[in-house]
């Protein structure tokens, strides 16, 4: 239920084009609204959503290799390089050589980076938690099942790799 309006239930014909288009639209609008929660804060410091995604995954995987980040973010090495350079220039991340292979570059957040990532996460958490609370546990479980169904196998295996 949204406010005093009951949400329409999915049709028993949920695989029809109209229902699929509704799902695509809701996913696009919901995703955009969720990410806009941090846009003003990012813009104030000259960063964008790509920087936020990188901060998030670096926070979840301290000392990740560049290769691991490329897999998590599904971006080109050039794009990731630009984002990491921006974050390093603002003292939000630090790198060090790998323990086993000195050619590897391991990336982690600095204290300043952890503080910014926590602030940005809180903006997303508040919006997502409100939507979850409104939808209820069963709807959240169903939503997760749909998102897992959309997640490619090579990324799905990464879902359990966080604390």
LUMZA-689559 format. One record per residue (C-alpha): residue number from 1; chain; y negated, z, x negated. Coordinates in steps of 0.25 Angstrom, whole numbers, plus 5000, padded with zeros to 4 digits. Example, Ala and Ser with C-alpha at 12.3 -4.5 7.8 and 13.67 -1.06 7.14 Angstrom:
# LUMZA-689559
{resi: 1; chain: A; Y: 5018; Z: 5031; X: 4951} $
{resi: 2; chain: A; Y: 5004; Z: 5029; X: 4945} $
END
This chain:
# LUMZA-689559
{resi: 1; chain: A; Y: 5000; Z: 5000; X: 5000} $
{resi: 2; chain: A; Y: 4986; Z: 4996; X: 4995} $
{resi: 3; chain: A; Y: 4976; Z: 5005; X: 5001} $
{resi: 4; chain: A; Y: 4979; Z: 5005; X: 5016} $
{resi: 5; chain: A; Y: 4985; Z: 4991; X: 5015} $
{resi: 6; chain: A; Y: 5000; Z: 4989; X: 5014} $
{resi: 7; chain: A; Y: 5004; Z: 4979; X: 5003} $
{resi: 8; chain: A; Y: 5012; Z: 4968; X: 5009} $
{resi: 9; chain: A; Y: 5027; Z: 4969; X: 5005} $
{resi: 10; chain: A; Y: 5033; Z: 4957; X: 4997} $
{resi: 11; chain: A; Y: 5039; Z: 4947; X: 5007} $
{resi: 12; chain: A; Y: 5054; Z: 4946; X: 5007} $
{resi: 13; chain: A; Y: 5051; Z: 4932; X: 5002} $
{resi: 14; chain: A; Y: 5045; Z: 4937; X: 4990} $
{resi: 15; chain: A; Y: 5049; Z: 4925; X: 4982} $
{resi: 16; chain: A; Y: 5041; Z: 4916; X: 4990} $
{resi: 17; chain: A; Y: 5029; Z: 4909; X: 4983} $
{resi: 18; chain: A; Y: 5019; Z: 4917; X: 4991} $
{resi: 19; chain: A; Y: 5025; Z: 4930; X: 4987} $
{resi: 20; chain: A; Y: 5026; Z: 4926; X: 4973} $
{resi: 21; chain: A; Y: 5012; Z: 4921; X: 4972} $
{resi: 22; chain: A; Y: 5008; Z: 4935; X: 4978} $
{resi: 23; chain: A; Y: 5015; Z: 4942; X: 4967} $
{resi: 24; chain: A; Y: 5009; Z: 4933; X: 4956} $
{resi: 25; chain: A; Y: 4995; Z: 4936; X: 4962} $
{resi: 26; chain: A; Y: 4997; Z: 4951; X: 4963} $
{resi: 27; chain: A; Y: 5003; Z: 4951; X: 4949} $
{resi: 28; chain: A; Y: 4991; Z: 4943; X: 4943} $
{resi: 29; chain: A; Y: 4980; Z: 4951; X: 4951} $
{resi: 30; chain: A; Y: 4987; Z: 4965; X: 4948} $
{resi: 31; chain: A; Y: 4989; Z: 4962; X: 4933} $
{resi: 32; chain: A; Y: 4974; Z: 4957; X: 4932} $
{resi: 33; chain: A; Y: 4969; Z: 4970; X: 4940} $
{resi: 34; chain: A; Y: 4977; Z: 4979; X: 4931} $
{resi: 35; chain: A; Y: 4972; Z: 4972; X: 4918} $
{resi: 36; chain: A; Y: 4958; Z: 4972; X: 4923} $
{resi: 37; chain: A; Y: 4959; Z: 4987; X: 4922} $
{resi: 38; chain: A; Y: 4956; Z: 4987; X: 4907} $
{resi: 39; chain: A; Y: 4947; Z: 4975; X: 4906} $
{resi: 40; chain: A; Y: 4934; Z: 4982; X: 4906} $
{resi: 41; chain: A; Y: 4938; Z: 4992; X: 4895} $
{resi: 42; chain: A; Y: 4944; Z: 4980; X: 4887} $
{resi: 43; chain: A; Y: 4932; Z: 4972; X: 4889} $
{resi: 44; chain: A; Y: 4923; Z: 4983; X: 4884} $
{resi: 45; chain: A; Y: 4929; Z: 4983; X: 4871} $
{resi: 46; chain: A; Y: 4931; Z: 4968; X: 4869} $
{resi: 47; chain: A; Y: 4946; Z: 4968; X: 4872} $
{resi: 48; chain: A; Y: 4955; Z: 4961; X: 4883} $
{resi: 49; chain: A; Y: 4968; Z: 4962; X: 4890} $
{resi: 50; chain: A; Y: 4976; Z: 4956; X: 4878} $
{resi: 51; chain: A; Y: 4971; Z: 4968; X: 4870} $
{resi: 52; chain: A; Y: 4975; Z: 4978; X: 4881} $
{resi: 53; chain: A; Y: 4989; Z: 4972; X: 4882} $
{resi: 54; chain: A; Y: 4990; Z: 4973; X: 4866} $
{resi: 55; chain: A; Y: 4985; Z: 4987; X: 4866} $
{resi: 56; chain: A; Y: 4995; Z: 4991; X: 4878} $
{resi: 57; chain: A; Y: 5007; Z: 4986; X: 4871} $
{resi: 58; chain: A; Y: 5003; Z: 4991; X: 4857} $
{resi: 59; chain: A; Y: 5001; Z: 5005; X: 4863} $
{resi: 60; chain: A; Y: 5015; Z: 5003; X: 4869} $
{resi: 61; chain: A; Y: 5021; Z: 4998; X: 4856} $
{resi: 62; chain: A; Y: 5014; Z: 5005; X: 4844} $
{resi: 63; chain: A; Y: 5018; Z: 4998; X: 4831} $
{resi: 64; chain: A; Y: 5022; Z: 4985; X: 4838} $
{resi: 65; chain: A; Y: 5023; Z: 4973; X: 4830} $
{resi: 66; chain: A; Y: 5015; Z: 4961; X: 4832} $
{resi: 67; chain: A; Y: 5027; Z: 4954; X: 4837} $
{resi: 68; chain: A; Y: 5031; Z: 4964; X: 4847} $
{resi: 69; chain: A; Y: 5016; Z: 4964; X: 4852} $
{resi: 70; chain: A; Y: 5017; Z: 4949; X: 4854} $
{resi: 71; chain: A; Y: 5030; Z: 4951; X: 4862} $
{resi: 72; chain: A; Y: 5024; Z: 4961; X: 4871} $
{resi: 73; chain: A; Y: 5011; Z: 4954; X: 4873} $
{resi: 74; chain: A; Y: 5016; Z: 4940; X: 4874} $
{resi: 75; chain: A; Y: 5004; Z: 4934; X: 4867} $
{resi: 76; chain: A; Y: 5003; Z: 4925; X: 4854} $
{resi: 77; chain: A; Y: 5002; Z: 4931; X: 4841} $
{resi: 78; chain: A; Y: 4988; Z: 4925; X: 4840} $
{resi: 79; chain: A; Y: 4983; Z: 4932; X: 4853} $
{resi: 80; chain: A; Y: 4990; Z: 4945; X: 4849} $
{resi: 81; chain: A; Y: 4983; Z: 4944; X: 4835} $
{resi: 82; chain: A; Y: 4969; Z: 4943; X: 4842} $
{resi: 83; chain: A; Y: 4972; Z: 4955; X: 4851} $
{resi: 84; chain: A; Y: 4977; Z: 4964; X: 4839} $
{resi: 85; chain: A; Y: 4965; Z: 4960; X: 4830} $
{resi: 86; chain: A; Y: 4955; Z: 4964; X: 4841} $
{resi: 87; chain: A; Y: 4963; Z: 4977; X: 4843} $
{resi: 88; chain: A; Y: 4963; Z: 4980; X: 4828} $
{resi: 89; chain: A; Y: 4948; Z: 4977; X: 4827} $
{resi: 90; chain: A; Y: 4945; Z: 4987; X: 4837} $
{resi: 91; chain: A; Y: 4954; Z: 4997; X: 4831} $
{resi: 92; chain: A; Y: 4964; Z: 4998; X: 4843} $
{resi: 93; chain: A; Y: 4977; Z: 4994; X: 4835} $
{resi: 94; chain: A; Y: 4982; Z: 4995; X: 4821} $
{resi: 95; chain: A; Y: 4993; Z: 4988; X: 4814} $
{resi: 96; chain: A; Y: 5002; Z: 4991; X: 4802} $
{resi: 97; chain: A; Y: 5014; Z: 4984; X: 4795} $
{resi: 98; chain: A; Y: 5028; Z: 4986; X: 4801} $
{resi: 99; chain: A; Y: 5037; Z: 4997; X: 4795} $
{resi: 100; chain: A; Y: 5049; Z: 4988; X: 4792} $
{resi: 101; chain: A; Y: 5041; Z: 4975; X: 4791} $
{resi: 102; chain: A; Y: 5028; Z: 4976; X: 4785} $
{resi: 103; chain: A; Y: 5024; Z: 4962; X: 4790} $
{resi: 104; chain: A; Y: 5025; Z: 4967; X: 4804} $
{resi: 105; chain: A; Y: 5012; Z: 4972; X: 4810} $
{resi: 106; chain: A; Y: 5013; Z: 4984; X: 4819} $
{resi: 107; chain: A; Y: 5002; Z: 4987; X: 4829} $
{resi: 108; chain: A; Y: 4998; Z: 5000; X: 4836} $
{resi: 109; chain: A; Y: 4986; Z: 5006; X: 4843} $
{resi: 110; chain: A; Y: 4976; Z: 5014; X: 4836} $
{resi: 111; chain: A; Y: 4970; Z: 5027; X: 4842} $
{resi: 112; chain: A; Y: 4959; Z: 5019; X: 4848} $
{resi: 113; chain: A; Y: 4969; Z: 5008; X: 4853} $
{resi: 114; chain: A; Y: 4977; Z: 5019; X: 4860} $
{resi: 115; chain: A; Y: 4965; Z: 5024; X: 4867} $
{resi: 116; chain: A; Y: 4961; Z: 5011; X: 4872} $
{resi: 117; chain: A; Y: 4975; Z: 5007; X: 4876} $
{resi: 118; chain: A; Y: 4976; Z: 5020; X: 4884} $
{resi: 119; chain: A; Y: 4963; Z: 5018; X: 4891} $
{resi: 120; chain: A; Y: 4967; Z: 5003; X: 4895} $
{resi: 121; chain: A; Y: 4981; Z: 5008; X: 4899} $
{resi: 122; chain: A; Y: 4974; Z: 5019; X: 4908} $
{resi: 123; chain: A; Y: 4966; Z: 5008; X: 4915} $
{resi: 124; chain: A; Y: 4979; Z: 5000; X: 4918} $
{resi: 125; chain: A; Y: 4987; Z: 5012; X: 4921} $
{resi: 126; chain: A; Y: 4978; Z: 5017; X: 4932} $
{resi: 127; chain: A; Y: 4978; Z: 5004; X: 4939} $
{resi: 128; chain: A; Y: 4993; Z: 5002; X: 4938} $
{resi: 129; chain: A; Y: 4996; Z: 5016; X: 4942} $
{resi: 130; chain: A; Y: 4987; Z: 5015; X: 4954} $
{resi: 131; chain: A; Y: 4994; Z: 5002; X: 4958} $
{resi: 132; chain: A; Y: 5008; Z: 5008; X: 4956} $
{resi: 133; chain: A; Y: 5005; Z: 5021; X: 4964} $
{resi: 134; chain: A; Y: 5000; Z: 5012; X: 4975} $
{resi: 135; chain: A; Y: 5012; Z: 5003; X: 4975} $
{resi: 136; chain: A; Y: 5023; Z: 5014; X: 4973} $
{resi: 137; chain: A; Y: 5035; Z: 5016; X: 4965} $
{resi: 138; chain: A; Y: 5044; Z: 5005; X: 4971} $
{resi: 139; chain: A; Y: 5033; Z: 4995; X: 4970} $
{resi: 140; chain: A; Y: 5030; Z: 4998; X: 4956} $
{resi: 141; chain: A; Y: 5045; Z: 4997; X: 4953} $
{resi: 142; chain: A; Y: 5046; Z: 4983; X: 4960} $
{resi: 143; chain: A; Y: 5033; Z: 4979; X: 4952} $
{resi: 144; chain: A; Y: 5039; Z: 4982; X: 4939} $
{resi: 145; chain: A; Y: 5052; Z: 4975; X: 4943} $
{resi: 146; chain: A; Y: 5044; Z: 4962; X: 4946} $
{resi: 147; chain: A; Y: 5036; Z: 4964; X: 4933} $
{resi: 148; chain: A; Y: 5049; Z: 4966; X: 4925} $
{resi: 149; chain: A; Y: 5055; Z: 4953; X: 4932} $
{resi: 150; chain: A; Y: 5042; Z: 4945; X: 4926} $
{resi: 151; chain: A; Y: 5044; Z: 4951; X: 4912} $
{resi: 152; chain: A; Y: 5051; Z: 4941; X: 4903} $
{resi: 153; chain: A; Y: 5064; Z: 4947; X: 4896} $
{resi: 154; chain: A; Y: 5058; Z: 4947; X: 4882} $
{resi: 155; chain: A; Y: 5046; Z: 4956; X: 4887} $
{resi: 156; chain: A; Y: 5055; Z: 4964; X: 4897} $
{resi: 157; chain: A; Y: 5063; Z: 4970; X: 4886} $
{resi: 158; chain: A; Y: 5049; Z: 4976; X: 4881} $
{resi: 159; chain: A; Y: 5047; Z: 4984; X: 4893} $
{resi: 160; chain: A; Y: 5056; Z: 4996; X: 4889} $
{resi: 161; chain: A; Y: 5050; Z: 4996; X: 4875} $
{resi: 162; chain: A; Y: 5039; Z: 5005; X: 4877} $
{resi: 163; chain: A; Y: 5039; Z: 5020; X: 4878} $
END
